[in-house]
Amino acid sequence: MNKAIIIIFLILVFYIGFIAYSDFSDFSSNIGQFRFEFLPIILLLSFTAFLIMGVRQRILLKRLGVEIGFKENLLLYFSGLSMTVTPGGAGEAIKSYYLKKKHRYSATKTLPLVLVERFLDLVAIISIIAFTLIFLQINEVIIAEAIILPLIITAYVLVRTKKLFKKSINIFKRIHRLEKFLNNISESYDGIYEMLDPKTTIKTWIVGIVAQIFYALSIYTVFLAFGQDFGFIFTTEIVYSSILFGAISLLPAGVGLTEISAVNFLTEKGMEISLATSITIMLRLATIWFATIMGFITIKLFLKK
């Protein structure tokens, strides 16, 4: 928890510098033009996306043989969101702690959940971007998609081919810094293998896509609240590409690279940097930070159950 607080503090420092770079007065003026009557719709769309992700978690837990009630599953999912700001979302492993404390499920059994969820998030994001590229081609996005998509496919094939997976792990274990991490992956391999069986992967991929559509609608509504309408496809492509860049950086919540990428896309479109910064920060507040706040609130509720 202390590490999470330190990370949040550092992120706040980044945001202050980020806003200062675009000019505080212009930023305040732009925020003043934000139509706050859109805010309930924005948050409701984001909340719906998180609820659907909770359903996906339930599917994965059942595949692991973890049986908990629907309500408790949602509380568990939202509790994990409190640690979204950790690098790569790894702090969401706190869910394994809760399952061990409340239901005696071993951490080795449940830790793969977070890793598989992050993988499925990446697959859903890649899929959404691929769809938008049919209608709007941005060179940077095409290059990123061309690089990351084969890596995702390769990773899935490795996981589903046990002999190949073991050989790959043994090769990379020669890198000392990766040895401990790879040992943990090896111990949790059976759970990862089960959750990524073809049938479950397709089912959770579809659920993830539905959740991301609500998330994309929330993002698009933020633009509308600022009186900016570039179309649903454009806003989805640039914001999701920015999120992708942030995700692969493994920075806490992708902070830094996500915001800079989004602002860069918007300024290339001709938007003033102060307005681009205002929109980007509001996007993050309505999505990642809304999730984090809900997570901290839910932790106390979940621990009482």
N, C-alpha and C positions, 0 to 999 in steps of 0.2 A: 504493500500500500504506500509506503514511504517513497519507493522508487517511482510509483505512478504520480505522486504529488510533485516530485522533482521534474519529471517529464512534462507534466502539465505546466509547471512554472516556466520551463525552457521554451515550451510552445507559445506561451503567452508573450514571452520576450520577443520571439520571432514575429508574432502578429503585430506587436507594437512597432517594431522596425519596418515591417511590411507596409503598415498604414502610413508611417512617417515618410516612407519613400514616395508614396503617391500623393502626399500632402494631407495633413489632418483636417484642414478647413474644408477642402474639397470633399474629403471622405464624409465628414459630418453633413455637408450639404446634400450629398447623394443619399445617405441613409435617411435624411429628412424627407426625401421624395419617395421613399419606399412606402407602398400602400399596405399598411398593416392589416387591413381587412382580408388580405390574402393569406396571412400567417396561419390561421386555423386550418385552412385547406392544405397548405404546405406541410404542416406538422402531421395532419391526419394521413396524408399520402405516405409520408415517411414511416409513420407508426404502422400503417397497413403493411408496408414492405417488411418491417421487422417481425410482425405477426406471422407473415408467410414464411419467413426464414425460421421462425420457431417451429413451424410445421415440418420444415425440412430437417431440423435437428431431431425431431421426434422419429422420423423415418430412419435416420442414421442410428439413433440410440437403440431402436428396436432391432436393427441389424446386428448390433453389438450384444443383444440379449439383455439390454437395460430397460426395465419396465417401470415407468413412473407415470403418474396421472397427467392428463393433458394440461391442467392448470399449472401443476408443478413444473412441467416441462417448459412452459412459457416463462415462468418466473426464473427458471434456471437459465434460459436463453438470455433474458433481459439482464440478469445479474452478470453474465459474461460480457455484456456490452460495456460495463464499467471499466473494463480493461482494454477497450478497443484502441486506446492511445499508446499502448505498448508496441515496441517494434514488431511489425508483421502481425499484430494482433495476438502475439504469443501469450500475453497475460490472460487471455480468455481461458487458459488452462485452469483458471480458478474454478471452473465448472467441475473439473475432476476432483478438486478438493471437496466441494460441496457433496458430490455423489459418494465420495468415500466416507465423509463424516455422517451423512444422513442415511445412506443406504448400504454402506460397507462394500461398494464396488471398488476394486483395486484401481489405483491410478494407471497402472500399465494397461488395464483394459479400456479405460475411458479417455486417456490422453490423446489417442489418435483422432478423436472427434474434432478437435480444433484444427489439426493439420488438414484433415479432409474437408472441413468447412471452408478453410482458406483456399484450398485447391478448387473447390466447386465455385467459390466466389469468382476466382480468376477465370474459370471456364465460362461462367455466365457473362462476365464483363467482355471477354473476348468475343462471345457469340453476339452480344448486343452491338459491339463495334463493327463486327463483320456485316451485320444486317444494314447498319447505317451507311457503310461504304458502297453498298449497291446504288445508293441515291446521291452520295456526296463523297468525292475522293479528295482527301487531304494527304499530301505526300508523306509527311512525318508519321501519320497514323497508319498508312499502308505499310511503311517500312517496319514500324513497331509490330504490327499484326503479322507480317511475314516472318519476323524473327521469333516472336513468342509462341505463335500457334504450333509450329513444329516441335518446340520444346515441351509444350503441354502434352501433345500427343505422345512424344517419346517418354515422358514421365509416366503417363498412364500405362503404356505398353510395358515399361520396366516393372511397375507395381504388379501388373497382372501376369507377369512371367516370373515365377519364383526363382528359377535357376539364374536367369539373367539379372534379377534384382540382387541376389546374394553375391554374384560375381562383381557387380558394380559397386556394392557396398564395400567389399573387400579391397577393391582398387582405391577407392577414395579414402579409406581408413588410413592409408599411408600418409595422408595430410594430417599432421598431428592435431591441428586446431579443429578439425572436423570429427575426430575420432569419438569424442564423448557424445556429440550430437547424433552421429550415425549409429552408435551403440544403442541409444534410446529408440531410434527409428527401427532398428532390428528387433528390439524387444516388443515393440508395438505393431510389428508388421502384420500379424494375423488380423488384427482389428482393421487396419488400413485396407488389407486385401478384401475382407468381408464387406466393408462399406462401399468399396469401389467395384463391386461386381457389376457386370453390364446392366442388368435390370434395375438395380438400385441407382446406378449412375444416371441412367436415362430419366428415371422418375425424379430424382433430386435436381437434375439439370433443368427439367421443365418447371419444377416448383421455383427454382432459383431465377429462371427467366421471368416468370410471372411477378416475383418480388421485385426484380430489377426494373420492370416496366412501371410499377408504382413509384419506385425511387426516381426513375427518369421523369415521370410526370411531376413529382415534387420539385425537381431541379428546374424543369421548364416553367413551372408556376412562379418560381423565384424571379426568373427573368421577366415574366409578365408583370410581377409586382413592381419592378423597376421601370415598367413601360417599355421594355425591350423585347421585341418578338422577332427572333431570327429563324423561327420554325423549330418544331420539335426535333427533327432529324439533326440539324446543326448543333443545337444545344446539347443533345444527347451524345453526339460524337465527340465534341471537344471536351466536355466534362468527363465523360467516361474514359477517354484517352488520357486525360490528366490524372484521373484516379488510378488508371493502370500504371502510369509512370511512377506515381507515388507508391503503389503497392509493391512493385518489383524493386524499389529502392530499399525496402524493409525499414524505412524510417518510421517513427511512431505515428500511426494513422496516415502515413505518407505526407506528413506536414512538411512544407517547404517546396518539394518538387511538384506536388499536386497544385498548390496555389500559383506557383510561378508559371507552370505550364498553362493553366487556365487563363491567367492574365495575358500571357504571350499570345495564345490563340485569339483572344478577344481584341487585343490591340492590333493584331494583324488584320482583323476584320474592320478596323477603323475606329474602334471605341477608345475614348480617352482612358488613360491608365488609372485615374482616380475612380472612374465609374466601374471599370473592369475589376479593380481591387474591391470595391464595395460589394459588387455582385458576388465575387468569389468568396469573400468572408461570410456573407449572408448564406451562401450555399452550404458552407461548412458548418455554420451554426445550426442550420435547419436539418442537417443530416448527421455528420459524425459527432458533433458536440451535443446535439439533442439525444442521440443514442447513449452517449457517455453519461449524461445527467440522468436519464431514465435508468441506466444500469446501477448507478450509485443509490438511487432511491429504492430500487427493487431489491438490492442486496439485503437490506434490513428486513424487508417483507419476507424474503425467501428464507432467511435464517430463523425466522419465527415459526415457520411452518413445520 
